[in-house]
Amino acid sequence: MKKALNIVSQRAKEIDPGQWVFVLGGWNEQQFADTPGGFTTEELDAAAPENPMFIQKSYSKAYMNSLAEQELA
């Protein structure tokens, strides 16, 4: 999972603050050898502190950081 968080963190650094970071499928929670499972809000907040982040798990489930939750509230 650390590698995935590093990838989305790097993407957030490449774009302007406030722009969305999207991951739309193409992964599953069991593929992470270091820490199988989903992402916590805190992990996503740390990965993209200035960008809303939306990571789609399936058609009906997604992980979001605090900024994304605020934007969609």
C-alpha positions, -999 to 999 in steps of 0.1 A, spaced: 0 0 0 29 23 6 38 23 -31 2 32 -40 2 61 -16 35 73 -30 21 72 -65 -10 93 -56 11 116 -35 34 122 -64 4 130 -87 -9 155 -62 25 172 -62 24 175 -100 -9 194 -101 -21 226 -86 -35 227 -50 -72 222 -51 -72 201 -82 -87 166 -78 -66 134 -78 -87 106 -92 -80 68 -93 -108 51 -112 -105 14 -107 -77 -9 -119 -67 -22 -84 -80 -42 -55 -73 -42 -18 -57 -76 -17 -29 -67 -41 -9 -48 -14 16 -72 1 28 -48 28 -6 -39 42 -36 -55 26 -68 -35 30 -82 -1 22 -70 34 28 -78 55 58 -88 91 56 -57 100 75 -34 82 50 -51 100 21 -49 133 39 -12 129 43 -7 118 7 -25 148 -7 -29 175 19 -38 202 -6 -59 182 -31 -92 164 -29 -86 127 -36 -111 101 -48 -100 65 -52 -127 43 -67 -128 7 -53 -160 -4 -72 -191 11 -88 -205 18 -53 -175 23 -30 -147 48 -30 -121 61 -6 -118 99 -2 -96 122 18 -111 150 40 -109 176 13 -129 155 -11 -155 148 16 -158 185 23 -162 193 -15 -190 167 -18 -208 176 14 
